[in-house]
């Protein structure tokens, strides 16, 4: 069994971004199944984050590691959760 306790998924995006909404919607059932929260960060509220990510959103991170951007990579998400559980 995977122990996914710890830091939340961090999802960098923009409020008006449809890809961001799509990634969050796809991530929510996985996060719920493994008991991992999702922290949403709107890059437009932070000039440094806006400069860093700009048009590359959404970007999904877990434990400081980028898992994917633009579209949810379920394989990468599950691999990161399994790695965390070790």
Biotite code that builds the C-alpha atoms (Angstrom):
import biotite.structure as struc

atoms = struc.array([
    struc.Atom([0.000, 0.000, 0.000], chain_id="A", res_id=1, res_name="UNK", atom_name="CA", element="C"),
    struc.Atom([1.196, 3.502, -0.815], chain_id="A", res_id=2, res_name="UNK", atom_name="CA", element="C"),
    struc.Atom([1.652, 5.893, 2.103], chain_id="A", res_id=3, res_name="UNK", atom_name="CA", element="C"),
    struc.Atom([1.103, 9.236, 0.398], chain_id="A", res_id=4, res_name="UNK", atom_name="CA", element="C"),
    struc.Atom([1.084, 11.367, 3.516], chain_id="A", res_id=5, res_name="UNK", atom_name="CA", element="C"),
    struc.Atom([3.152, 14.500, 3.404], chain_id="A", res_id=6, res_name="UNK", atom_name="CA", element="C"),
    struc.Atom([3.202, 17.671, 1.385], chain_id="A", res_id=7, res_name="UNK", atom_name="CA", element="C"),
    struc.Atom([0.368, 18.379, -1.026], chain_id="A", res_id=8, res_name="UNK", atom_name="CA", element="C"),
    struc.Atom([0.457, 18.392, -4.778], chain_id="A", res_id=9, res_name="UNK", atom_name="CA", element="C"),
    struc.Atom([1.293, 21.940, -5.850], chain_id="A", res_id=10, res_name="UNK", atom_name="CA", element="C"),
    struc.Atom([-0.493, 23.040, -8.991], chain_id="A", res_id=11, res_name="UNK", atom_name="CA", element="C"),
    struc.Atom([0.734, 26.269, -10.561], chain_id="A", res_id=12, res_name="UNK", atom_name="CA", element="C"),
    struc.Atom([-1.690, 27.844, -12.965], chain_id="A", res_id=13, res_name="UNK", atom_name="CA", element="C"),
    struc.Atom([-3.887, 30.769, -13.874], chain_id="A", res_id=14, res_name="UNK", atom_name="CA", element="C"),
    struc.Atom([-7.519, 31.393, -12.983], chain_id="A", res_id=15, res_name="UNK", atom_name="CA", element="C"),
    struc.Atom([-8.524, 31.843, -16.635], chain_id="A", res_id=16, res_name="UNK", atom_name="CA", element="C"),
    struc.Atom([-6.560, 28.834, -17.992], chain_id="A", res_id=17, res_name="UNK", atom_name="CA", element="C"),
    struc.Atom([-8.701, 25.972, -19.323], chain_id="A", res_id=18, res_name="UNK", atom_name="CA", element="C"),
    struc.Atom([-5.710, 23.579, -19.317], chain_id="A", res_id=19, res_name="UNK", atom_name="CA", element="C"),
    struc.Atom([-5.254, 24.378, -15.630], chain_id="A", res_id=20, res_name="UNK", atom_name="CA", element="C"),
    struc.Atom([-8.895, 23.553, -14.942], chain_id="A", res_id=21, res_name="UNK", atom_name="CA", element="C"),
    struc.Atom([-8.562, 20.316, -16.913], chain_id="A", res_id=22, res_name="UNK", atom_name="CA", element="C"),
    struc.Atom([-5.457, 19.223, -15.004], chain_id="A", res_id=23, res_name="UNK", atom_name="CA", element="C"),
    struc.Atom([-7.017, 19.993, -11.651], chain_id="A", res_id=24, res_name="UNK", atom_name="CA", element="C"),
    struc.Atom([-10.171, 18.061, -12.559], chain_id="A", res_id=25, res_name="UNK", atom_name="CA", element="C"),
    struc.Atom([-8.109, 15.051, -13.661], chain_id="A", res_id=26, res_name="UNK", atom_name="CA", element="C"),
    struc.Atom([-5.905, 15.220, -10.557], chain_id="A", res_id=27, res_name="UNK", atom_name="CA", element="C"),
    struc.Atom([-8.687, 15.547, -7.976], chain_id="A", res_id=28, res_name="UNK", atom_name="CA", element="C"),
    struc.Atom([-9.809, 11.882, -7.980], chain_id="A", res_id=29, res_name="UNK", atom_name="CA", element="C"),
    struc.Atom([-6.206, 10.649, -7.726], chain_id="A", res_id=30, res_name="UNK", atom_name="CA", element="C"),
    struc.Atom([-5.447, 13.068, -4.901], chain_id="A", res_id=31, res_name="UNK", atom_name="CA", element="C"),
    struc.Atom([-8.608, 12.027, -3.063], chain_id="A", res_id=32, res_name="UNK", atom_name="CA", element="C"),
    struc.Atom([-7.870, 8.323, -3.503], chain_id="A", res_id=33, res_name="UNK", atom_name="CA", element="C"),
    struc.Atom([-4.395, 8.717, -1.992], chain_id="A", res_id=34, res_name="UNK", atom_name="CA", element="C"),
    struc.Atom([-5.285, 11.342, 0.599], chain_id="A", res_id=35, res_name="UNK", atom_name="CA", element="C"),
    struc.Atom([-3.059, 14.055, -0.853], chain_id="A", res_id=36, res_name="UNK", atom_name="CA", element="C"),
    struc.Atom([-4.244, 17.652, -0.808], chain_id="A", res_id=37, res_name="UNK", atom_name="CA", element="C"),
    struc.Atom([-3.926, 19.940, -3.817], chain_id="A", res_id=38, res_name="UNK", atom_name="CA", element="C"),
    struc.Atom([-2.475, 23.394, -3.258], chain_id="A", res_id=39, res_name="UNK", atom_name="CA", element="C"),
    struc.Atom([-3.533, 25.740, -6.066], chain_id="A", res_id=40, res_name="UNK", atom_name="CA", element="C"),
    struc.Atom([-1.194, 28.656, -6.762], chain_id="A", res_id=41, res_name="UNK", atom_name="CA", element="C"),
    struc.Atom([-2.261, 31.344, -9.223], chain_id="A", res_id=42, res_name="UNK", atom_name="CA", element="C"),
    struc.Atom([0.976, 32.547, -10.829], chain_id="A", res_id=43, res_name="UNK", atom_name="CA", element="C"),
    struc.Atom([-0.628, 35.861, -11.749], chain_id="A", res_id=44, res_name="UNK", atom_name="CA", element="C"),
    struc.Atom([-0.560, 36.786, -8.060], chain_id="A", res_id=45, res_name="UNK", atom_name="CA", element="C"),
    struc.Atom([3.251, 36.525, -7.844], chain_id="A", res_id=46, res_name="UNK", atom_name="CA", element="C"),
    struc.Atom([5.550, 38.290, -10.319], chain_id="A", res_id=47, res_name="UNK", atom_name="CA", element="C"),
    struc.Atom([8.383, 35.800, -9.746], chain_id="A", res_id=48, res_name="UNK", atom_name="CA", element="C"),
    struc.Atom([6.143, 32.810, -10.435], chain_id="A", res_id=49, res_name="UNK", atom_name="CA", element="C"),
    struc.Atom([4.637, 34.530, -13.468], chain_id="A", res_id=50, res_name="UNK", atom_name="CA", element="C"),
    struc.Atom([8.131, 35.103, -14.855], chain_id="A", res_id=51, res_name="UNK", atom_name="CA", element="C"),
    struc.Atom([9.160, 31.534, -14.061], chain_id="A", res_id=52, res_name="UNK", atom_name="CA", element="C"),
    struc.Atom([6.147, 29.694, -15.511], chain_id="A", res_id=53, res_name="UNK", atom_name="CA", element="C"),
    struc.Atom([4.403, 32.228, -17.801], chain_id="A", res_id=54, res_name="UNK", atom_name="CA", element="C"),
    struc.Atom([2.749, 30.293, -20.647], chain_id="A", res_id=55, res_name="UNK", atom_name="CA", element="C"),
    struc.Atom([4.001, 26.901, -19.416], chain_id="A", res_id=56, res_name="UNK", atom_name="CA", element="C"),
    struc.Atom([1.094, 26.369, -17.017], chain_id="A", res_id=57, res_name="UNK", atom_name="CA", element="C"),
    struc.Atom([-0.298, 24.267, -15.593], chain_id="A", res_id=58, res_name="UNK", atom_name="CA", element="C"),
    struc.Atom([2.701, 22.803, -13.811], chain_id="A", res_id=59, res_name="UNK", atom_name="CA", element="C"),
    struc.Atom([2.231, 20.029, -11.250], chain_id="A", res_id=60, res_name="UNK", atom_name="CA", element="C"),
    struc.Atom([4.784, 19.467, -8.506], chain_id="A", res_id=61, res_name="UNK", atom_name="CA", element="C"),
    struc.Atom([5.085, 16.970, -5.671], chain_id="A", res_id=62, res_name="UNK", atom_name="CA", element="C"),
    struc.Atom([7.804, 17.120, -3.032], chain_id="A", res_id=63, res_name="UNK", atom_name="CA", element="C"),
    struc.Atom([9.608, 19.821, -5.017], chain_id="A", res_id=64, res_name="UNK", atom_name="CA", element="C"),
    struc.Atom([9.758, 17.741, -8.202], chain_id="A", res_id=65, res_name="UNK", atom_name="CA", element="C"),
    struc.Atom([7.950, 18.726, -11.387], chain_id="A", res_id=66, res_name="UNK", atom_name="CA", element="C"),
    struc.Atom([5.762, 15.842, -12.485], chain_id="A", res_id=67, res_name="UNK", atom_name="CA", element="C"),
    struc.Atom([4.194, 17.309, -15.611], chain_id="A", res_id=68, res_name="UNK", atom_name="CA", element="C"),
    struc.Atom([2.978, 20.435, -17.347], chain_id="A", res_id=69, res_name="UNK", atom_name="CA", element="C"),
    struc.Atom([0.160, 21.251, -19.796], chain_id="A", res_id=70, res_name="UNK", atom_name="CA", element="C"),
    struc.Atom([-1.547, 17.841, -19.351], chain_id="A", res_id=71, res_name="UNK", atom_name="CA", element="C"),
    struc.Atom([-1.722, 15.435, -16.415], chain_id="A", res_id=72, res_name="UNK", atom_name="CA", element="C"),
    struc.Atom([0.745, 12.553, -16.716], chain_id="A", res_id=73, res_name="UNK", atom_name="CA", element="C"),
    struc.Atom([-0.948, 9.898, -14.600], chain_id="A", res_id=74, res_name="UNK", atom_name="CA", element="C"),
    struc.Atom([2.046, 7.574, -14.850], chain_id="A", res_id=75, res_name="UNK", atom_name="CA", element="C"),
    struc.Atom([4.364, 10.250, -13.432], chain_id="A", res_id=76, res_name="UNK", atom_name="CA", element="C"),
    struc.Atom([1.883, 11.036, -10.653], chain_id="A", res_id=77, res_name="UNK", atom_name="CA", element="C"),
    struc.Atom([1.531, 7.399, -9.636], chain_id="A", res_id=78, res_name="UNK", atom_name="CA", element="C"),
    struc.Atom([5.306, 6.840, -9.803], chain_id="A", res_id=79, res_name="UNK", atom_name="CA", element="C"),
    struc.Atom([5.874, 9.857, -7.521], chain_id="A", res_id=80, res_name="UNK", atom_name="CA", element="C"),
    struc.Atom([3.285, 8.583, -5.045], chain_id="A", res_id=81, res_name="UNK", atom_name="CA", element="C"),
    struc.Atom([4.879, 5.131, -5.050], chain_id="A", res_id=82, res_name="UNK", atom_name="CA", element="C"),
    struc.Atom([8.328, 6.648, -4.523], chain_id="A", res_id=83, res_name="UNK", atom_name="CA", element="C"),
    struc.Atom([6.991, 8.694, -1.616], chain_id="A", res_id=84, res_name="UNK", atom_name="CA", element="C"),
    struc.Atom([5.545, 5.556, -0.049], chain_id="A", res_id=85, res_name="UNK", atom_name="CA", element="C"),
    struc.Atom([8.907, 3.785, 0.145], chain_id="A", res_id=86, res_name="UNK", atom_name="CA", element="C"),
])
